[in-house]
Amino acid sequence: MNTHRATGRADHPGEVTPSAGPVSDNLGPDLAELAHNPVQLRAALDGADAATLLLVLVQFTGDHDLLDRARPYISGPLNYHETMPDVLRSEIRDRLATVLIDYAQGRRPLPPIPAGDALRAMLSTAAGEDVAEDYTAMMREDLEPAGVDPRGMVWRAAPDPARLAQFPVAIIGGGMSGLCAAIRLKQAGLPFVILEKNQAVGGSWYENFYPGCGVDTPNHFYSYSFFLNHDWSHFFAKRDELWAYFEQAADRFGIRDHIRFGTEVVSAVWSDSDSDWLLTLASADGTHEQIRAKAVISAVGVLNRPKLPDIPGRESFAGPALHTAAWNNDFDWRGKRVGLIGTGASGQQVGPTIAPDVAQLTIFQRSPHWVVPNPNYFAEVSDGMKWALAHIPYFARWYRFQLFWAFADGLHATLKVDPAWDDGGLSINAKNARHREFMVRYLRSKLGEGSPLIDKVTPGYPPYGKRILIDNNWFEMLQRDNVDLETGRIARIVPDGIEMADGQHIALDALIYATGFQASKVLAPMTITGVGGKDLHAFWGPDDAAAYLGTMVPGFPNFFMLMGPNTGLAHGGNVIFITECQVRYILGALRQVIEQGAQSVDVKPAVFADHIAEVDRLHAGMVWTHKGLTNWYRNDHGRVFALLPYRLVEYWQMTRTFAPEDYTIT
């Protein structure tokens, strides 16, 4: 097997090459050492979030009276939602310091994992609101002590090594989801290869390196559950740190030697007679070869092919023109008149980053996005917080649940249409309306009453109809003297700028396209051919991808998708969580095939059809299908193909155990 280890970033000049090694080294003395210095231990606790420390203390002591005393002061799951009196915070830290010393010195055992009503009370306190009972099982899984990995695959009977050797798996893509699949396959003892078109792992975090590129989900949540990083520099890290994390994951788990870099999959064809897949590969030098695999896992994602706007004259522009996902580090924007087309996630990151240095920045907005503040967005993670995450038992797990609630399921109720609610289409239910009022108040506070920008940046659709964006100093940027916001229609692009429909000519030296991706072209440009010559794209039809659990399509045995149709998240959430759920389910399917002595697994057509019907029914009652709203989550026929309609806990339940009765196992 040919492999190529990327050792640098020759194709991305100026970028930092991440070093291999542990993610969380050098985070101060461990708990056993600090247990001999109570004063230093107590000081370390001052740097950690009090509400999270409370949960650890209650888990160790079982003192639920503390929850009752703290609950009135915790209005939400994030640290800035906690307003406990200083005396109560000090009591929590003092008592926990004593408990941790006893634990470190062997006088107190590791506490049991809470269950039932006790766990639910703790979750509800952490969230600042009532948490449904169905979260308790998921949280118990996440609280498993170190060394136990409940999301990994365990063989029910020791497999025959010869049988495993005859079941090679091809993973298409070495980004976040491909690495996750590879790590789990390696742990299961299954042979595999990653086919990666780039010269490094990381997927989107390798390909995107425009100015300001970063994550809008907190890092301590946006990470593998089995590979936590306690040393993030910021709560919302930038691109280089994220890419380094995935590079380190590849090294830590010994995945790199299984990767073929610079290799793109052109097609995959199922052999009815051999019950395997024939993959045609293209190398960077243009040569082609073929390999066979018993199973294929597509981990290409949907945000990997840049989309350029369909504007007349686009090719005529004489100056530099870049898509954010195809950046050129040789481009110098300083002192130039720059046009920025697009105000979504990438636009709102690159705009404020370059605005101070350009001569003029003209932003072309088709429709505004809802923007919310987050006090932690620019904040560094304190040394005390890093120490607590690395050394206090269960602290990191409780903290992850708080982030889970804040950025995922805690928002789900705002997405569902209340048929009895009518405020002229501005919101879809009472909670959604409260969120809208908050967001409007915020933008007005940033722009000032009477600002002509208010009407331009206030969306006319309900919150969460498009992805909510965290304020990256967007409103401050719009008020700069060298920034203009254009909301009219672009007529055409000309060699020296842009002509608007109203006749205005805007002179530009450079153009930046922050216009997203060809998300509806799922698995393109690959050709996937299943049973009896069935073409996957023909089966789907134009821009209408669908899959059972976002993972399998009938007629394509042993072909699995990660981050497939209807698994995306728009209101928040964490795609790594979804990926881990899918990988566990896929490994369950492969285990069933191998242990049964079978050759293939294929989802039943009726099961597939029922699932898609339910997905469409649920989406019909959610914000993304709001009348008059356009977004990239829907195809030209209005069907939502991209997003998950379920709560994350529901998807976790759906993928927790492989269900053989839903499949034809041959």
N, C-alpha and C positions, 0 to 999 in steps of 0.2 A: 504493500500500500504506500503510495507516494504521499508524503506529508511535507508541509512547509511551515516552519514556525516564524511568525512575524517578529522581528526584533526591533522595529522602529516604526516611524511614521513618514517614510520617504514621500508618500503620496499626499500627505497633509503637512507641509512644511510649517515649522514653528510650533507644532504641538508637543506636549510633554509625553514621553513614553512611560507608562506606568511600570513600576517595579513589581516583581513577583514577591510573594511572601504573605505572612499573616496580615489580616485586616486590622486587628485590634491589639497590636503589641504596644508596650510602653505606656500603659494607662495607669501608672502609679502602683503603689504597693497593694498586694492583695489583701483580702479580708483577714486572713490569719495573721498577717504582719501588723495590720492596724489594730487588731484586737488587743495587742500589748500596749497600745497608746490610745486610751479612750478619748483624750482631748483631740487628737488628730482625727480619729474616726468621727467624732461628733462634728468637727469642722467640715469634714468631707460631705456629711449629710446636708449641710446648709446649701450646697450647690445643686441638690437634686429636687425635683418637683415634689411638693408636700403631699399632693393627692395620691401620687403613685406610691410614695413611701407609706402612706396610710394603708393602702391595699396590702402591701407586703407585711406590715405590722399585724393587721387583722388576720392574714393567713397564718402567721406564726403563732399568734396568741388566741385566736378565736374570739376576740373581744369585739363583738358587734355593736356594743354601746358606742364605740368610737365612730362607727358609721352613722349612727343616729345623730351624734353631736356634730359631725362634719357636714352631713348632707345638706343642711340649709345654705351652706356657703359654697357649694359646688353646683354651678348652673350649667356646666357643660364639660366635655372631656379634656379640654386643653388647659394648659397651665394658666392662661389668662382668664379662664372661667372660674378659677378658684380664689376665694376671698376670705379664707379662714382667718380668725384673729391670730395675732402673733403668738399669743399664749398657747393656743391649741396647736399651732405648727411646732412650737418648741416642745410641747409635750410629746407629740408624735415622734419627733426626731430623738428626743432624750430616751424614750422607751425603746425605740427601735435600736438605738446604739447599744443599749444593755442586752437586748435580745440577740443582736448580731455577735456580740462578744461571747455570749453563752454558746451560740451555735458554733462559732469558729473554734472555741476551746473544748468542744465535745460535750457540753453540759445540756445542750438542747438539740434534738434531731431536726433534720429537714422536715418542714411541715407537710402534712398531706395536702393533696389537691382538693380544694373545696368542691362541694357538690350541692345539687338541689337548691332549696330556697336560700341557703347560705351563700352559694356562689351567685345566684341571681341578685341578691341584695348587694353584693360587692360590685357586680357589673353595673347595676342601676346607679349606685353611688358614683362609680367611675364615669359614667356617661352623663350624669346630671339629669337623668330622666329614666322612666321605667323601661327596662330592657326585657323583651319577651323571653319566655322560658326556652325557646328553641336555640338560643345562643349558648346555653350552659354546656351542651355536649361539645360544641366547637371550641369553646374556651378551655374546657378541660383538656382537650387534645393539645391545645397550644401551650398549656401549663405543664406538660409532661417534663420531668426533670431532664437535665443535660444527659446526653447519651441515649435517650429514647427518641426515636424519630417515627412518630405515628403516621406520617405521610409517605414514608418509604414503603416499598413492596417486600413482603415476606413470603417466601415459598411455603406452601402448605405441606409439601413433602420435598425432600432433597431431590433436586432435578439431576438428571443424567448429564454430565458435562458434555458428552458427545451430542446429545439432543440440543443443548444450548448452542454449541458450536455451529450447528446446522440452521440456526435461526438468526442470521445477521440482520441488523436494522440500519436503514439509512435515514439520517436526519438531515433535512434540507434547511440550512441556516444555522449560524453560530452566534446568534444574538441571545438575549435573555432567555427566551423560551427554549431554544435549541440546547443551550448549556444545561438548563434544568433537566430536560429529557435525557441528555447524555449522562449527567451525574447519576440519575436514578437507574438508567440502564446499566451503568458500570457497577453500581451497588448490587444490582440483581444478578450480575454475572453474565449478562447478554452481550454478544459482540455487536459493535456499532461503528459507524463512521459518520462524521459531520462533514457535509459538503457546503462549503462557505465561499461565496463569490468574492468576498473582500480578502484583504491580506491580514486581517486581525479579527478577533472576536468582538462582540459588543453590539452588533446590529445597528440599531438607530443611534446608540450612543457613540459608535465609531463613525458613522456616516455624517452625523449632524455636529458641526462645530462652529456655527455662526456666532457672532458676538452676543453674549448674554445667554447662550443656550444652557438650559438647566431643567430641573424637575419641578413639577407643581404638585407633587405628592410628597409628604415628609419622608426623608430618607430612611428613618428607622422603621417605617412601614414598607417603603419601596425597597425591599431587599428580600432575599430568600429566607424562609423561616428556619432553614437548617444551616444558614451561614450568615449570622447576624454580624453587622459591623458596628461596634460601639465607638468608633473613632471618626465618625463623620465630622467635618469641620463646621458645617452649618446644618441647620434643620432642613433646609432646602438647598442641596448642594448643586454646584454647576457641573457642566458636562465632563470635564477632565476627571473629576473625582468619581463620577458615576462609571465612566468607561474603565477607570483603573479597578473599580470593584469587580467588574465582570472579567477583566483580565486576571485578577487575582483568584477569582473563583475557578477559572480554567486551570490555573496552576495548582491551586490547593487540592483539587480533586483529581488531578492527573488526566485532564481531558485533552490537553493540547496535542499529544501524540496521536490522537484519534481524529484529528481535523485535517482535511484537505483544503488548504486555502487556495484562493484564485480559481475556484472550480464552481461553475454554475450548472444547475440542472436544466436541461432543455426539455426533456420529456420523461414520463414514466408510463410504462405499458404493463398491464397485468397479463400474466400468462395463465390461461385457464388450465393448461395441461400440467404445468410445473408448479402452480400455486405460488408464484413469486412475482416480483416486479423487476422489469428490465429498465434501468435508468440510463439515459443518454446524457453525457456530461460534456461541457465545453470548457476548455482551459483558457487562460488569459491570452495564450499565443494562438488561439484559434483552432487548436487540435481537438478532436472529439474521441471519446471512448465510451464503452458501456460497462456497467457493473450490474450485478443482480443482488436483490435483497428480499428477504421474506416479508418484511414490513417496512413501510415508509412513514416517517413522521415529518409533516411539513411544519416548519417553524419560521416561515418567511414573514409572518405578520401581515398587516395591511398598510402600514405607514412607511413604505420603503421605495415607492416609485413617485418622484416629484410630479406634481400637476402644475402645468403652466396655464395661465388664463387665456381664454379664447378671445383675444382682443385684436382687431384688425391692425396690421402694421407692426406686430410684435417683433418680427425678424428684422425690421428696418432700423431699429435703434442703433445708433452709432457708438454709444459709450458702453462701459461695462454693464452687463445685465446678469444677475445671479439669483438663483433660487436658494432659499435658506438651507435646503437639504443638499445643495450642490455648491457649497461655498468655496471660495478661492482665497486662501490666506495671503495671496499677493495683492488682493484688492485693498487699496487705501482710500477710505471714505473721507479722510480729513480734508477740510476745505472745499469739499465738493457740494454741488446741488444734487441731492439724492431724492429719488422718488421711492416710496415704500407702498407696494400694493398688497393689501391684506392686513387685517387687524385682529387675527386670531392669536393663538398661543405663541407661535414663533414671532409674529409681528410685534406683539406686545413685549417680547423679550429683546428683540434686536433694536427696536425703535429707541427706547430710553437709553440703551447702551451707546449708540452712535451719535445721538442728538447733540451732546455737548461739543462734538468735534467737527460736525459738518458745517458748511456755510449755510445751507438751507435744507430742511427735511420737509418734504411734502408727502403727507399720508393720504392714500386713496382708500376710502372706506365704503364698502358696499352695504354693510349693516353692522351696527355696533354690537358689542358683547357686554354681558353683565360682568362687572369687575368688583371683587370683594377684597377687603383688607385682611391681612394676617400678620399680627405683630411679630411672629417668628420667621417671616419670610426672609429677612435679611440677617437674622440673628445668628451669632456663632453659638455652638454648643459649648457650655462651660466645662471646665476640667472636672468639676464636681459631678455634673450630669454624666459625663463620660465614665467617670469612676463608678458611679452607681449602676449604670447600665452593664458594665463589665463585671462587677464584683458582688453586687447584692443579689441573692437568690430571688428569682422570679420578677425582679424589677423590670427588666427589659420586656418580658412577656406581658405584664400588666400595661406597660407603656404602649406596646403595640396595639393592645385592645383599645385603649383610649384613642389612638390615631385611627384605628379601624372604624370606630363609631363616628368620629368627627368627619372623616373624609369618605365614608361609604354608606353603610346601612342607616346611620342616623339621619341621612338626608332623603331616604327613599320615599317617605310619606309625602314629600313635596312634589314628587314626580307624577302622582296619580290624579287623574281628573275626577273632580267631584261634579257629577251631572247637575246637581242642584245649585252649583256655584256660578254666578254670573256677574262679572264686573266689567263687561265690555271686552273680554278677551285679554285683559292685562295680566291675569293670573288664573290658576286652575283649581285652587282650593284655598281654604283659609290660611293654612300654614305657608303655602306658596306666596300668598298675598303679603303675609308678614315679612317674608324674605325679600319680596320686591320693595316694600316700604323701606326696609333697612338699606338695601342697595341704592335706592334713589337718594335717601338721606346722605349716604356716604359720598356719592359722586357730587351732590350739591355742596357738601361741606368742603370738598377738595377744590371745586371750581369757583365757589362763591355764588351767592344768589344773584340772579340777573345775568350771569355769564351766557353769552351766545353759544357757548359750547354745550350747555346742558341739553338742549334739544337734540343736538347732533349725536351725543353719546348715550342717550337714554333709549334702550331698546323698546320696541313696540310689541315685543312678544314676552311671554311669561318667563320667569327665571328657570334655568336649566333646559330651556329649549335648545340652546347651544351650550357648549362646555363653559362652565363658570371659570373665569380667569382670576388669579390672584394679582393684586395690584403691584406692578413692578415699577412704581413711580410713573405710571401711564398718564395720570391726570396732571401731574406736575410737568411732565414733558410737553403735553399739549399746550401749556401756557407759556412755553418759551417763545422768545421773540423770533427765533429762527425756525419755528415749526408751524406748519399750516395743515389743517385737516380739511380735505375735500370730500364731500359726500355726494356730489353730482355724478352723473354717468360719464364714463370715459368713452369718447367717440373712437379714438384711434391713437396708436403710438406712432410717433414720427421720429426721424433720425435724431432730432435735438430735444425731444421731450414728449409731452402728452398733450393732445388736444381734447378738450372736454366737449360734451354735447351742446353746451351753451355757447361754444365758440372760443372759450378761453384757451390760451396757449400757455403751458407751463414748461419753462425751459429746465432741462435736467442734464446733469453730467453722468449720472449712473442710475440704474434701476435695480431694486431688490424686490423679488417676488416671494412674499410670505403667503403663498396660496395653497398650501397643503399638499395632499397626495391623491393618487388615483386609487382611493380606498375601495371603490366598487369593483375594481378589476382584481378580484380575489384570485390568488395563485398565478396571475399573469406575470410573465408571458409563457409560463410552462404549459405544456400539453399533457393532460392526465387522461389515460385511456384505461377503462375498467373492463369488467366482465363482458365478453361478446363484442368487444370493440366500442363500448359505450364511452362517449366523450363527455368529460365532466362539465366543460363550459357549455356545451350544447344542451346537456341535461338541465343546467341551471337557467339558461337563457341569459340575455344581456343584463349585466349588473344586478343579478338577482340570486346571489349565492345563498345557500341554506345548508345546514348540517345538523344532525342530531346532537344535542348538547354542544353544538359548535365544533364537533369533533369528527363525525363520520357521515358518509353519504351512501345509501344503498347501491349496490353494484360495484363498489370499490373496496374489495376486501383488504384488510390489513393496511388500509390507507387512513392515516389519522392526521388531523389538523390541530395545531396549537394556535390560540387566538384566532380561531376560525369565525365564520359568520355568527352574529348575535352573541358574541362574548365580549364585545368592547364595553367600556365604561365612560359615560359622559358627565355624570354628576359628581364624580370624584372616584374613589375606589383605588384599586391597585391591581394592575394587570398581572403582577407576579403571583398574587393570590389565585387568580383565575387559572394561570398556567399550572401552578402546583396542583390544583384540583384536577385539571385535565390530565396531567402526567400520571397522577395516581390512578385515574380511571383507565388510561391507556395501558399502564403496566398491569392492571387487573385483567384487562382483556387478553393481553399477551400471556399472562400466567394461566388463564383458563385454557387457551389454545394449547400451550405447551404441556401442561399437566394432563390434559385430556388426550394427548397424543394426536391432536388435530393439526390441520394445515392453515386454516384461515378463519377469520371472524368477519361477519358482515351484518350491519344493522338491518333489521327487517323493514321493508317499505312501509308497512302500516304504522310501525313505531315512529319512524321518521316523519311520516305525514301528520300523525297526531301531535307530535312535538312542535312542528312548524305551525300548525293551526293554532296551538295554544300560544306560541310566541307572538303570532300576529294578532290574536285576540287580546292579549295583554297589552301590546303596544298600541292598540286602537284606543286604549283608555289612559295613555300616558302623554306627557308633555311634548314628546318629539313628533307626534302626529297632529299637533295643534294646527288649527285651520290657518292657512296663510304663511306658515312658518317653513322656511327652507333651511336645510342643513345637509351635511355630507353623510349623515346616517341613513338617509332614505334614497332609494333609486328614483328614476324618472316616473315610476308608477305610484310613488308614495309609500312603498313598502320599506319598513325599517329593516335593513339587512345587517347592520353593523353592531347594534347595541344589545346588551343583556337586559331583559325586562324584569328579571328576578332580583330579590335581595341577595347579597353575597352568601348569607347563611343558607338560603334556599339552594343556591348552586352548589355549595359545599355538601349539602345533604344529597342532592341529586347525583353527585359524582363520587360520593364517599365509598360506595361499594359497586363493583361491576355486576350488572344484572344479566346473566346468561340468557334468560328467557326472552330478552329483547333482541337477540341476535341469532343468526344462522351460523353455527360453528361446524365447519366441514372437515 
